[in-house]
Amino acid sequence: MNRDSQKIAIAKKFAKLHETPVAVWTPEKDYSSDDERFLAVYENLVIGVYGDCYGINAEYDEEGELIAEATEFEVEVDRFESTGDHGDIFFFEITTELTGIGRFIEEHGQHGDW
């Protein structure tokens, strides 16, 4: 799992792709700091709140069973939410020890059952 500083950096990069300020599309809650808000954004990002999150480098055996968790992920940012004239694909990595979140993301994203 990424350290909090890595999660915050990922969330800030994701927020920059959006036309609407992050405070508008994050849960209504009293955050003690901007960092806490961005940690909430990161958690929502990985569980599919902002769109299906797909592991792109997972490995499967011949029967389709997951044998290696993904460490690289992507989420599509729709055109109407994007700062550009078209949608974007947001890419991020989980760079430290695997704790099952990669497996969780991959299993849900693969079957579209968010």
C-alpha positions, 0 to 999 in steps of 0.5 A, a space after each residue: 500500500 502506498 504511504 499517505 504522502 504517495 496517496 495524496 500525490 496521486 489524488 492531487 494528480 487525479 484532481 488536476 484532470 478535473 474542471 470542477 474543484 476537488 472540494 465540490 466532488 468530494 464527500 461533504 465532511 469536515 476535513 481537518 486538512 486538505 491532506 485528509 480530503 485528498 486521502 478520501 479522494 484516493 480511497 474513493 479512486 481505488 474503490 471505483 467511486 470515480 469510475 471503474 479502476 482497472 489493474 493493467 499489469 495483473 497476471 492470470 493463469 490459463 484458467 483465468 485465476 489471478 496469480 499476480 496482483 496488479 501494481 499499475 492502475 487506470 481510471 477513465 476521466 469522462 470528457 464532461 469532467 475533464 479539463 480538456 476537450 476529451 476524456 483522459 485516462 488517469 494512470 497510477 501505481 501502488 509502489 510499495 508492498 502489496 496488501 490485497 488492494 490490487 487484487 480487490 481492484 482487479 477482481 472488481 474492475 475485471 467483472 465491472 461489479 463496482 
